[in-house]
Amino acid sequence: MSFDLQILNGDLVITQGQLATVVDSAKLIQDILKICLTDVGSNPIHPSYGSFLSRSVIGNPAKTSMIVQIASAQINTCLANLQTLQQLQLKSFQKVSADEQLAAILKISVLRSAFDPRLYNIRIKVMTKGLTPITTEFSINTI
């Protein structure tokens, strides 16, 4: 089973003097958030990792319906890339639990905030290969 360091609000989590880790579905949630919120090209070691989500939405003057379509497509693309990365982990004989593997995208919801029109609220629901449905949410700002 693989693991990752736990990140909370952009910071590493320390529990009882040790770096906290995430596994299984908690790791998949963190993997989804990281790949969606990382700008492509911002990681010099893996320049193709991430998404164009923020570049597609920030400053885009298009109608809300168009921005929603673009954001949904960008999220679909980065989740497909995440699946490819997970398959590469498996091919390299890394132990990856069923609950940290993305099996299917169930729903992607992109909604403009009713309170602040600069914000888009994104909700992603997926199924793990362990048949556990998981949901994660985040917001992006258009400025």
Secondary structure as GFF3:
##gff-version 3
##sequence-region A 1 143
A	DSSP	beta_strand	4	5	.	.	.	ID=ss1
A	DSSP	beta_strand	7	8	.	.	.	ID=ss2
A	DSSP	beta_strand	11	12	.	.	.	ID=ss3
A	DSSP	beta_strand	14	15	.	.	.	ID=ss4
A	DSSP	beta_strand	18	19	.	.	.	ID=ss5
A	DSSP	beta_strand	21	22	.	.	.	ID=ss6
A	DSSP	alpha_helix	24	37	.	.	.	ID=ss7
A	DSSP	alpha_helix	53	57	.	.	.	ID=ss8
A	DSSP	alpha_helix	64	91	.	.	.	ID=ss9
A	DSSP	three_ten_helix	98	100	.	.	.	ID=ss10
A	DSSP	beta_strand	102	112	.	.	.	ID=ss11
A	DSSP	beta_strand	119	128	.	.	.	ID=ss12
A	DSSP	beta_strand	133	141	.	.	.	ID=ss13
###
